[in-house]
Amino acid sequence: MDVAGRARGTARFLARGQEAGEAEVPEEGSAVTTPPRPTRPGRDRDARGRAEQARPRDALGRPLPYGSPGVAPIDETPRSPDDTLAYARELLDVGRAFAAHEALEVRWKSCPDSERELWQGLAQLCVALTHHERGNAVGARRLTDRAAGHLVSYAARGGPTYGVALDDAVACVRRRVGDLG
């Protein structure tokens, strides 16, 4: 079974009653080729000097050699909470848990401080799914536990969840990674 086939259905943990606006998801299987490795030493940086991932990646987020074809990168434009969740759900639906993590991470890095644990926890649930898809059971369980800690802490403070049932989200990922405890 391919990656998308194994990961389909995991978007349930981000389900909500009312759909947010449509978000563009790179076409499944679409590949992009990155330019050769930059000549400057160190990490890839954008024009403002901020870290940027120019290296191609496979569908599970693993780096590939510069110049190799990889999956299309996600749009890292900051989105509203509802649009972020819709985008992450769409990415999960096509088997791109790592890309869904990246979409949630954009929100985590741009959200109000009071919501950071929510977005960090949701992003970490997607990383747990990524570890599971890569065959790393230990990493999947650890990230699920770490995410659960953030989400439990956030829920205790009563912040908005934007329609995501946090306990159900954690339980869904625990089932997926094979840790029912």
Rosetta constraint file for C-alpha pairs under 8 A:
AtomPair CA 1 CA 5 HARMONIC 5.92 0.50
AtomPair CA 1 CA 6 HARMONIC 6.47 0.50
AtomPair CA 2 CA 6 HARMONIC 6.33 0.50
AtomPair CA 3 CA 7 HARMONIC 6.16 0.50
AtomPair CA 3 CA 59 HARMONIC 7.66 0.50
AtomPair CA 3 CA 60 HARMONIC 7.96 0.50
AtomPair CA 3 CA 95 HARMONIC 5.79 0.50
AtomPair CA 3 CA 96 HARMONIC 7.94 0.50
AtomPair CA 3 CA 133 HARMONIC 7.14 0.50
AtomPair CA 4 CA 8 HARMONIC 5.87 0.50
AtomPair CA 4 CA 93 HARMONIC 7.57 0.50
AtomPair CA 4 CA 94 HARMONIC 5.32 0.50
AtomPair CA 4 CA 95 HARMONIC 3.59 0.50
AtomPair CA 4 CA 96 HARMONIC 6.96 0.50
AtomPair CA 5 CA 95 HARMONIC 6.74 0.50
AtomPair CA 6 CA 95 HARMONIC 7.16 0.50
AtomPair CA 6 CA 133 HARMONIC 7.67 0.50
AtomPair CA 7 CA 92 HARMONIC 6.84 0.50
AtomPair CA 7 CA 93 HARMONIC 7.26 0.50
AtomPair CA 7 CA 94 HARMONIC 7.54 0.50
AtomPair CA 7 CA 95 HARMONIC 4.71 0.50
AtomPair CA 7 CA 96 HARMONIC 7.56 0.50
AtomPair CA 7 CA 97 HARMONIC 7.43 0.50
AtomPair CA 7 CA 129 HARMONIC 7.96 0.50
AtomPair CA 7 CA 133 HARMONIC 7.73 0.50
AtomPair CA 8 CA 92 HARMONIC 6.69 0.50
AtomPair CA 8 CA 93 HARMONIC 5.14 0.50
AtomPair CA 8 CA 94 HARMONIC 6.44 0.50
AtomPair CA 8 CA 95 HARMONIC 5.70 0.50
AtomPair CA 9 CA 92 HARMONIC 7.60 0.50
AtomPair CA 9 CA 93 HARMONIC 6.32 0.50
AtomPair CA 10 CA 92 HARMONIC 6.23 0.50
AtomPair CA 10 CA 93 HARMONIC 7.03 0.50
AtomPair CA 10 CA 172 HARMONIC 7.52 0.50
AtomPair CA 10 CA 173 HARMONIC 7.47 0.50
AtomPair CA 10 CA 176 HARMONIC 7.77 0.50
AtomPair CA 11 CA 15 HARMONIC 6.63 0.50
AtomPair CA 11 CA 88 HARMONIC 7.77 0.50
AtomPair CA 11 CA 89 HARMONIC 4.87 0.50
AtomPair CA 11 CA 90 HARMONIC 7.47 0.50
AtomPair CA 11 CA 92 HARMONIC 5.22 0.50
AtomPair CA 11 CA 93 HARMONIC 5.89 0.50
AtomPair CA 12 CA 89 HARMONIC 7.80 0.50
AtomPair CA 12 CA 169 HARMONIC 7.76 0.50
AtomPair CA 12 CA 172 HARMONIC 7.72 0.50
AtomPair CA 13 CA 164 HARMONIC 7.22 0.50
AtomPair CA 13 CA 165 HARMONIC 7.56 0.50
AtomPair CA 13 CA 168 HARMONIC 6.51 0.50
AtomPair CA 13 CA 169 HARMONIC 4.21 0.50
AtomPair CA 13 CA 170 HARMONIC 7.59 0.50
AtomPair CA 13 CA 172 HARMONIC 6.09 0.50
AtomPair CA 13 CA 173 HARMONIC 7.55 0.50
AtomPair CA 14 CA 85 HARMONIC 6.63 0.50
AtomPair CA 14 CA 88 HARMONIC 7.97 0.50
AtomPair CA 14 CA 89 HARMONIC 6.25 0.50
AtomPair CA 14 CA 164 HARMONIC 5.65 0.50
AtomPair CA 14 CA 165 HARMONIC 7.88 0.50
AtomPair CA 14 CA 169 HARMONIC 6.79 0.50
AtomPair CA 15 CA 89 HARMONIC 7.56 0.50
AtomPair CA 15 CA 163 HARMONIC 7.50 0.50
AtomPair CA 15 CA 164 HARMONIC 6.35 0.50
AtomPair CA 16 CA 162 HARMONIC 7.93 0.50
AtomPair CA 16 CA 163 HARMONIC 5.09 0.50
AtomPair CA 16 CA 164 HARMONIC 6.04 0.50
AtomPair CA 17 CA 163 HARMONIC 7.16 0.50
AtomPair CA 19 CA 86 HARMONIC 7.04 0.50
AtomPair CA 20 CA 82 HARMONIC 5.46 0.50
AtomPair CA 20 CA 83 HARMONIC 5.69 0.50
AtomPair CA 20 CA 85 HARMONIC 7.95 0.50
AtomPair CA 20 CA 86 HARMONIC 5.87 0.50
AtomPair CA 21 CA 82 HARMONIC 7.79 0.50
AtomPair CA 21 CA 83 HARMONIC 6.09 0.50
AtomPair CA 21 CA 86 HARMONIC 7.18 0.50
AtomPair CA 22 CA 83 HARMONIC 7.61 0.50
AtomPair CA 22 CA 86 HARMONIC 7.13 0.50
AtomPair CA 22 CA 87 HARMONIC 7.64 0.50
AtomPair CA 23 CA 83 HARMONIC 7.00 0.50
AtomPair CA 23 CA 86 HARMONIC 6.76 0.50
AtomPair CA 23 CA 87 HARMONIC 5.32 0.50
AtomPair CA 23 CA 90 HARMONIC 7.82 0.50
AtomPair CA 24 CA 87 HARMONIC 7.28 0.50
AtomPair CA 25 CA 74 HARMONIC 7.36 0.50
AtomPair CA 25 CA 87 HARMONIC 7.16 0.50
AtomPair CA 25 CA 90 HARMONIC 6.73 0.50
AtomPair CA 25 CA 91 HARMONIC 6.46 0.50
AtomPair CA 26 CA 30 HARMONIC 6.96 0.50
AtomPair CA 26 CA 72 HARMONIC 6.10 0.50
AtomPair CA 26 CA 73 HARMONIC 7.60 0.50
AtomPair CA 26 CA 74 HARMONIC 6.94 0.50
AtomPair CA 27 CA 72 HARMONIC 8.00 0.50
AtomPair CA 28 CA 94 HARMONIC 6.53 0.50
AtomPair CA 29 CA 71 HARMONIC 6.75 0.50
AtomPair CA 30 CA 71 HARMONIC 5.88 0.50
AtomPair CA 30 CA 72 HARMONIC 6.13 0.50
AtomPair CA 31 CA 69 HARMONIC 5.73 0.50
AtomPair CA 31 CA 70 HARMONIC 5.06 0.50
AtomPair CA 31 CA 71 HARMONIC 4.53 0.50
AtomPair CA 31 CA 72 HARMONIC 5.53 0.50
AtomPair CA 32 CA 56 HARMONIC 7.77 0.50
AtomPair CA 32 CA 69 HARMONIC 5.28 0.50
AtomPair CA 32 CA 70 HARMONIC 5.37 0.50
AtomPair CA 32 CA 71 HARMONIC 5.92 0.50
AtomPair CA 32 CA 72 HARMONIC 5.42 0.50
AtomPair CA 33 CA 56 HARMONIC 7.14 0.50
AtomPair CA 33 CA 67 HARMONIC 5.91 0.50
AtomPair CA 33 CA 68 HARMONIC 5.74 0.50
AtomPair CA 33 CA 69 HARMONIC 4.29 0.50
AtomPair CA 33 CA 70 HARMONIC 6.28 0.50
AtomPair CA 34 CA 54 HARMONIC 6.94 0.50
AtomPair CA 34 CA 55 HARMONIC 6.76 0.50
AtomPair CA 34 CA 56 HARMONIC 6.14 0.50
AtomPair CA 34 CA 66 HARMONIC 6.54 0.50
AtomPair CA 34 CA 67 HARMONIC 5.06 0.50
AtomPair CA 34 CA 68 HARMONIC 6.69 0.50
AtomPair CA 34 CA 69 HARMONIC 6.94 0.50
AtomPair CA 34 CA 70 HARMONIC 7.99 0.50
AtomPair CA 35 CA 66 HARMONIC 6.94 0.50
AtomPair CA 35 CA 67 HARMONIC 5.39 0.50
AtomPair CA 36 CA 66 HARMONIC 5.40 0.50
AtomPair CA 36 CA 67 HARMONIC 4.89 0.50
AtomPair CA 37 CA 55 HARMONIC 7.70 0.50
AtomPair CA 37 CA 66 HARMONIC 5.35 0.50
AtomPair CA 37 CA 67 HARMONIC 7.21 0.50
AtomPair CA 38 CA 44 HARMONIC 7.45 0.50
AtomPair CA 43 CA 51 HARMONIC 6.73 0.50
AtomPair CA 43 CA 52 HARMONIC 7.76 0.50
AtomPair CA 44 CA 51 HARMONIC 5.91 0.50
AtomPair CA 44 CA 52 HARMONIC 5.32 0.50
AtomPair CA 44 CA 53 HARMONIC 6.14 0.50
AtomPair CA 44 CA 54 HARMONIC 6.21 0.50
AtomPair CA 45 CA 49 HARMONIC 5.16 0.50
AtomPair CA 45 CA 50 HARMONIC 5.23 0.50
AtomPair CA 45 CA 51 HARMONIC 4.55 0.50
AtomPair CA 45 CA 52 HARMONIC 4.95 0.50
AtomPair CA 45 CA 53 HARMONIC 7.78 0.50
AtomPair CA 46 CA 50 HARMONIC 5.47 0.50
AtomPair CA 46 CA 51 HARMONIC 6.49 0.50
AtomPair CA 46 CA 52 HARMONIC 5.87 0.50
AtomPair CA 55 CA 63 HARMONIC 6.50 0.50
AtomPair CA 55 CA 64 HARMONIC 6.79 0.50
AtomPair CA 55 CA 65 HARMONIC 7.14 0.50
AtomPair CA 55 CA 66 HARMONIC 5.64 0.50
AtomPair CA 56 CA 63 HARMONIC 5.93 0.50
AtomPair CA 56 CA 64 HARMONIC 5.40 0.50
AtomPair CA 56 CA 65 HARMONIC 7.02 0.50
AtomPair CA 56 CA 66 HARMONIC 6.47 0.50
AtomPair CA 56 CA 67 HARMONIC 7.53 0.50
AtomPair CA 56 CA 68 HARMONIC 6.59 0.50
AtomPair CA 56 CA 69 HARMONIC 6.70 0.50
AtomPair CA 56 CA 70 HARMONIC 5.05 0.50
AtomPair CA 56 CA 71 HARMONIC 7.24 0.50
AtomPair CA 57 CA 61 HARMONIC 5.24 0.50
AtomPair CA 57 CA 62 HARMONIC 5.22 0.50
AtomPair CA 57 CA 63 HARMONIC 4.39 0.50
AtomPair CA 57 CA 64 HARMONIC 5.25 0.50
AtomPair CA 57 CA 70 HARMONIC 5.10 0.50
AtomPair CA 57 CA 71 HARMONIC 6.23 0.50
AtomPair CA 58 CA 62 HARMONIC 5.42 0.50
AtomPair CA 58 CA 63 HARMONIC 6.59 0.50
AtomPair CA 58 CA 64 HARMONIC 6.75 0.50
AtomPair CA 58 CA 70 HARMONIC 5.23 0.50
AtomPair CA 58 CA 71 HARMONIC 5.73 0.50
AtomPair CA 59 CA 70 HARMONIC 7.59 0.50
AtomPair CA 59 CA 71 HARMONIC 5.95 0.50
AtomPair CA 59 CA 96 HARMONIC 6.29 0.50
AtomPair CA 59 CA 98 HARMONIC 7.53 0.50
AtomPair CA 60 CA 96 HARMONIC 6.93 0.50
AtomPair CA 60 CA 97 HARMONIC 7.33 0.50
AtomPair CA 60 CA 98 HARMONIC 5.87 0.50
AtomPair CA 60 CA 130 HARMONIC 6.29 0.50
AtomPair CA 60 CA 133 HARMONIC 7.36 0.50
AtomPair CA 60 CA 134 HARMONIC 7.06 0.50
AtomPair CA 61 CA 98 HARMONIC 5.53 0.50
AtomPair CA 61 CA 99 HARMONIC 7.32 0.50
AtomPair CA 61 CA 130 HARMONIC 7.94 0.50
AtomPair CA 64 CA 68 HARMONIC 6.40 0.50
AtomPair CA 64 CA 70 HARMONIC 7.28 0.50
AtomPair CA 73 CA 99 HARMONIC 7.70 0.50
AtomPair CA 74 CA 99 HARMONIC 6.56 0.50
AtomPair CA 74 CA 102 HARMONIC 7.70 0.50
AtomPair CA 74 CA 103 HARMONIC 7.30 0.50
AtomPair CA 75 CA 103 HARMONIC 7.85 0.50
AtomPair CA 76 CA 102 HARMONIC 7.86 0.50
AtomPair CA 76 CA 103 HARMONIC 6.63 0.50
AtomPair CA 76 CA 106 HARMONIC 6.35 0.50
AtomPair CA 77 CA 106 HARMONIC 7.52 0.50
AtomPair CA 78 CA 84 HARMONIC 7.99 0.50
AtomPair CA 78 CA 106 HARMONIC 6.00 0.50
AtomPair CA 78 CA 107 HARMONIC 6.10 0.50
AtomPair CA 78 CA 110 HARMONIC 6.87 0.50
AtomPair CA 79 CA 83 HARMONIC 5.77 0.50
AtomPair CA 79 CA 84 HARMONIC 5.46 0.50
AtomPair CA 79 CA 107 HARMONIC 6.75 0.50
AtomPair CA 80 CA 84 HARMONIC 5.94 0.50
AtomPair CA 80 CA 107 HARMONIC 7.83 0.50
AtomPair CA 81 CA 85 HARMONIC 6.25 0.50
AtomPair CA 81 CA 107 HARMONIC 7.35 0.50
AtomPair CA 81 CA 162 HARMONIC 6.99 0.50
AtomPair CA 82 CA 86 HARMONIC 6.20 0.50
AtomPair CA 82 CA 162 HARMONIC 6.72 0.50
AtomPair CA 83 CA 87 HARMONIC 6.05 0.50
AtomPair CA 84 CA 88 HARMONIC 6.12 0.50
AtomPair CA 84 CA 103 HARMONIC 6.65 0.50
AtomPair CA 84 CA 104 HARMONIC 6.50 0.50
AtomPair CA 84 CA 107 HARMONIC 6.92 0.50
AtomPair CA 85 CA 89 HARMONIC 6.05 0.50
AtomPair CA 85 CA 104 HARMONIC 7.51 0.50
AtomPair CA 86 CA 90 HARMONIC 6.26 0.50
AtomPair CA 87 CA 91 HARMONIC 6.30 0.50
AtomPair CA 87 CA 100 HARMONIC 7.46 0.50
AtomPair CA 87 CA 103 HARMONIC 7.19 0.50
AtomPair CA 88 CA 92 HARMONIC 6.18 0.50
AtomPair CA 88 CA 99 HARMONIC 7.71 0.50
AtomPair CA 88 CA 100 HARMONIC 4.44 0.50
AtomPair CA 88 CA 101 HARMONIC 7.39 0.50
AtomPair CA 88 CA 103 HARMONIC 6.06 0.50
AtomPair CA 88 CA 104 HARMONIC 6.72 0.50
AtomPair CA 89 CA 93 HARMONIC 6.08 0.50
AtomPair CA 89 CA 100 HARMONIC 7.25 0.50
AtomPair CA 90 CA 94 HARMONIC 6.62 0.50
AtomPair CA 91 CA 95 HARMONIC 6.52 0.50
AtomPair CA 91 CA 96 HARMONIC 5.14 0.50
AtomPair CA 91 CA 97 HARMONIC 6.70 0.50
AtomPair CA 91 CA 99 HARMONIC 6.51 0.50
AtomPair CA 91 CA 100 HARMONIC 5.39 0.50
AtomPair CA 92 CA 96 HARMONIC 5.12 0.50
AtomPair CA 92 CA 97 HARMONIC 5.22 0.50
AtomPair CA 92 CA 100 HARMONIC 6.13 0.50
AtomPair CA 96 CA 100 HARMONIC 6.23 0.50
AtomPair CA 97 CA 101 HARMONIC 6.18 0.50
AtomPair CA 97 CA 126 HARMONIC 5.32 0.50
AtomPair CA 97 CA 127 HARMONIC 6.94 0.50
AtomPair CA 97 CA 129 HARMONIC 6.27 0.50
AtomPair CA 97 CA 130 HARMONIC 5.65 0.50
AtomPair CA 98 CA 102 HARMONIC 6.42 0.50
AtomPair CA 98 CA 126 HARMONIC 6.41 0.50
AtomPair CA 98 CA 127 HARMONIC 6.17 0.50
AtomPair CA 98 CA 129 HARMONIC 7.97 0.50
AtomPair CA 98 CA 130 HARMONIC 5.68 0.50
AtomPair CA 99 CA 103 HARMONIC 6.31 0.50
AtomPair CA 100 CA 104 HARMONIC 6.25 0.50
AtomPair CA 100 CA 123 HARMONIC 7.44 0.50
AtomPair CA 100 CA 126 HARMONIC 6.51 0.50
AtomPair CA 101 CA 105 HARMONIC 5.95 0.50
AtomPair CA 101 CA 122 HARMONIC 7.71 0.50
AtomPair CA 101 CA 123 HARMONIC 4.54 0.50
AtomPair CA 101 CA 124 HARMONIC 6.96 0.50
AtomPair CA 101 CA 125 HARMONIC 7.89 0.50
AtomPair CA 101 CA 126 HARMONIC 5.10 0.50
AtomPair CA 101 CA 127 HARMONIC 6.13 0.50
AtomPair CA 102 CA 106 HARMONIC 6.31 0.50
AtomPair CA 102 CA 123 HARMONIC 7.29 0.50
AtomPair CA 103 CA 107 HARMONIC 6.86 0.50
AtomPair CA 104 CA 108 HARMONIC 6.18 0.50
AtomPair CA 104 CA 119 HARMONIC 6.13 0.50
AtomPair CA 104 CA 120 HARMONIC 7.56 0.50
AtomPair CA 104 CA 122 HARMONIC 6.93 0.50
AtomPair CA 104 CA 123 HARMONIC 5.22 0.50
AtomPair CA 105 CA 109 HARMONIC 6.09 0.50
AtomPair CA 105 CA 119 HARMONIC 6.86 0.50
AtomPair CA 105 CA 120 HARMONIC 6.76 0.50
AtomPair CA 105 CA 123 HARMONIC 5.90 0.50
AtomPair CA 106 CA 110 HARMONIC 6.32 0.50
AtomPair CA 107 CA 111 HARMONIC 5.54 0.50
AtomPair CA 107 CA 119 HARMONIC 6.60 0.50
AtomPair CA 108 CA 115 HARMONIC 7.70 0.50
AtomPair CA 108 CA 116 HARMONIC 5.47 0.50
AtomPair CA 108 CA 117 HARMONIC 8.00 0.50
AtomPair CA 108 CA 118 HARMONIC 7.90 0.50
AtomPair CA 108 CA 119 HARMONIC 4.78 0.50
AtomPair CA 108 CA 120 HARMONIC 5.76 0.50
AtomPair CA 109 CA 116 HARMONIC 7.65 0.50
AtomPair CA 111 CA 115 HARMONIC 6.33 0.50
AtomPair CA 111 CA 116 HARMONIC 6.49 0.50
AtomPair CA 112 CA 116 HARMONIC 6.82 0.50
AtomPair CA 114 CA 159 HARMONIC 7.65 0.50
AtomPair CA 115 CA 119 HARMONIC 6.66 0.50
AtomPair CA 115 CA 154 HARMONIC 7.63 0.50
AtomPair CA 115 CA 159 HARMONIC 7.11 0.50
AtomPair CA 116 CA 120 HARMONIC 5.89 0.50
AtomPair CA 117 CA 121 HARMONIC 5.80 0.50
AtomPair CA 117 CA 150 HARMONIC 5.19 0.50
AtomPair CA 117 CA 151 HARMONIC 6.41 0.50
AtomPair CA 117 CA 153 HARMONIC 7.56 0.50
AtomPair CA 117 CA 154 HARMONIC 5.81 0.50
AtomPair CA 118 CA 122 HARMONIC 6.25 0.50
AtomPair CA 118 CA 150 HARMONIC 6.73 0.50
AtomPair CA 118 CA 151 HARMONIC 5.70 0.50
AtomPair CA 118 CA 154 HARMONIC 6.01 0.50
AtomPair CA 118 CA 161 HARMONIC 7.46 0.50
AtomPair CA 119 CA 123 HARMONIC 6.02 0.50
AtomPair CA 120 CA 124 HARMONIC 6.07 0.50
AtomPair CA 120 CA 147 HARMONIC 7.26 0.50
AtomPair CA 120 CA 150 HARMONIC 7.22 0.50
AtomPair CA 121 CA 125 HARMONIC 6.29 0.50
AtomPair CA 121 CA 146 HARMONIC 7.45 0.50
AtomPair CA 121 CA 147 HARMONIC 4.15 0.50
AtomPair CA 121 CA 148 HARMONIC 6.66 0.50
AtomPair CA 121 CA 149 HARMONIC 7.72 0.50
AtomPair CA 121 CA 150 HARMONIC 5.23 0.50
AtomPair CA 121 CA 151 HARMONIC 5.52 0.50
AtomPair CA 122 CA 126 HARMONIC 6.64 0.50
AtomPair CA 122 CA 147 HARMONIC 6.74 0.50
AtomPair CA 122 CA 151 HARMONIC 7.75 0.50
AtomPair CA 123 CA 127 HARMONIC 6.41 0.50
AtomPair CA 123 CA 147 HARMONIC 7.90 0.50
AtomPair CA 124 CA 128 HARMONIC 6.11 0.50
AtomPair CA 124 CA 143 HARMONIC 5.96 0.50
AtomPair CA 124 CA 144 HARMONIC 6.90 0.50
AtomPair CA 124 CA 146 HARMONIC 7.40 0.50
AtomPair CA 124 CA 147 HARMONIC 5.27 0.50
AtomPair CA 125 CA 129 HARMONIC 6.43 0.50
AtomPair CA 125 CA 143 HARMONIC 6.69 0.50
AtomPair CA 125 CA 144 HARMONIC 5.64 0.50
AtomPair CA 125 CA 147 HARMONIC 5.84 0.50
AtomPair CA 125 CA 170 HARMONIC 7.32 0.50
AtomPair CA 125 CA 173 HARMONIC 6.75 0.50
AtomPair CA 126 CA 130 HARMONIC 6.23 0.50
AtomPair CA 127 CA 131 HARMONIC 6.20 0.50
AtomPair CA 127 CA 140 HARMONIC 7.47 0.50
AtomPair CA 127 CA 143 HARMONIC 6.84 0.50
AtomPair CA 128 CA 132 HARMONIC 6.21 0.50
AtomPair CA 128 CA 139 HARMONIC 6.83 0.50
AtomPair CA 128 CA 140 HARMONIC 4.16 0.50
AtomPair CA 128 CA 141 HARMONIC 6.82 0.50
AtomPair CA 128 CA 142 HARMONIC 7.66 0.50
AtomPair CA 128 CA 143 HARMONIC 5.05 0.50
AtomPair CA 128 CA 144 HARMONIC 5.58 0.50
AtomPair CA 128 CA 173 HARMONIC 7.70 0.50
AtomPair CA 128 CA 177 HARMONIC 7.68 0.50
AtomPair CA 129 CA 133 HARMONIC 6.19 0.50
AtomPair CA 129 CA 140 HARMONIC 6.41 0.50
AtomPair CA 129 CA 173 HARMONIC 7.05 0.50
AtomPair CA 129 CA 176 HARMONIC 7.58 0.50
AtomPair CA 129 CA 177 HARMONIC 6.88 0.50
AtomPair CA 130 CA 134 HARMONIC 6.24 0.50
AtomPair CA 130 CA 140 HARMONIC 7.51 0.50
AtomPair CA 131 CA 135 HARMONIC 6.28 0.50
AtomPair CA 131 CA 136 HARMONIC 5.02 0.50
AtomPair CA 131 CA 137 HARMONIC 6.83 0.50
AtomPair CA 131 CA 139 HARMONIC 5.86 0.50
AtomPair CA 131 CA 140 HARMONIC 4.94 0.50
AtomPair CA 132 CA 136 HARMONIC 5.42 0.50
AtomPair CA 132 CA 137 HARMONIC 5.68 0.50
AtomPair CA 132 CA 139 HARMONIC 7.65 0.50
AtomPair CA 132 CA 140 HARMONIC 5.30 0.50
AtomPair CA 132 CA 177 HARMONIC 5.84 0.50
AtomPair CA 136 CA 140 HARMONIC 6.17 0.50
AtomPair CA 137 CA 141 HARMONIC 6.24 0.50
AtomPair CA 137 CA 177 HARMONIC 7.07 0.50
AtomPair CA 138 CA 142 HARMONIC 6.18 0.50
AtomPair CA 139 CA 143 HARMONIC 6.04 0.50
AtomPair CA 140 CA 144 HARMONIC 6.11 0.50
AtomPair CA 140 CA 177 HARMONIC 6.44 0.50
AtomPair CA 141 CA 145 HARMONIC 6.17 0.50
AtomPair CA 141 CA 174 HARMONIC 7.56 0.50
AtomPair CA 141 CA 177 HARMONIC 6.97 0.50
AtomPair CA 141 CA 179 HARMONIC 6.90 0.50
AtomPair CA 142 CA 146 HARMONIC 6.13 0.50
AtomPair CA 143 CA 147 HARMONIC 5.94 0.50
AtomPair CA 144 CA 148 HARMONIC 6.04 0.50
AtomPair CA 144 CA 170 HARMONIC 7.12 0.50
AtomPair CA 144 CA 173 HARMONIC 7.13 0.50
AtomPair CA 144 CA 174 HARMONIC 6.83 0.50
AtomPair CA 145 CA 149 HARMONIC 6.26 0.50
AtomPair CA 146 CA 150 HARMONIC 6.57 0.50
AtomPair CA 147 CA 151 HARMONIC 6.19 0.50
AtomPair CA 147 CA 170 HARMONIC 7.82 0.50
AtomPair CA 148 CA 152 HARMONIC 5.92 0.50
AtomPair CA 148 CA 170 HARMONIC 6.18 0.50
AtomPair CA 149 CA 153 HARMONIC 6.14 0.50
AtomPair CA 150 CA 154 HARMONIC 6.09 0.50
AtomPair CA 151 CA 155 HARMONIC 5.97 0.50
AtomPair CA 151 CA 166 HARMONIC 6.56 0.50
AtomPair CA 152 CA 156 HARMONIC 6.15 0.50
AtomPair CA 152 CA 166 HARMONIC 7.90 0.50
AtomPair CA 153 CA 157 HARMONIC 6.76 0.50
AtomPair CA 154 CA 158 HARMONIC 6.79 0.50
AtomPair CA 154 CA 159 HARMONIC 6.54 0.50
AtomPair CA 155 CA 159 HARMONIC 6.37 0.50
AtomPair CA 155 CA 166 HARMONIC 7.65 0.50
AtomPair CA 161 CA 165 HARMONIC 7.29 0.50
AtomPair CA 161 CA 166 HARMONIC 7.52 0.50
AtomPair CA 164 CA 169 HARMONIC 7.34 0.50
AtomPair CA 165 CA 169 HARMONIC 6.14 0.50
AtomPair CA 166 CA 170 HARMONIC 6.36 0.50
AtomPair CA 167 CA 171 HARMONIC 6.17 0.50
AtomPair CA 168 CA 172 HARMONIC 5.95 0.50
AtomPair CA 169 CA 173 HARMONIC 6.41 0.50
AtomPair CA 170 CA 174 HARMONIC 6.08 0.50
AtomPair CA 171 CA 175 HARMONIC 6.17 0.50
AtomPair CA 171 CA 180 HARMONIC 7.62 0.50
AtomPair CA 172 CA 176 HARMONIC 6.24 0.50
AtomPair CA 173 CA 177 HARMONIC 6.12 0.50
AtomPair CA 174 CA 178 HARMONIC 6.04 0.50
AtomPair CA 174 CA 179 HARMONIC 4.90 0.50
AtomPair CA 174 CA 180 HARMONIC 5.68 0.50
AtomPair CA 174 CA 181 HARMONIC 7.77 0.50
AtomPair CA 175 CA 179 HARMONIC 5.80 0.50
AtomPair CA 175 CA 180 HARMONIC 5.49 0.50
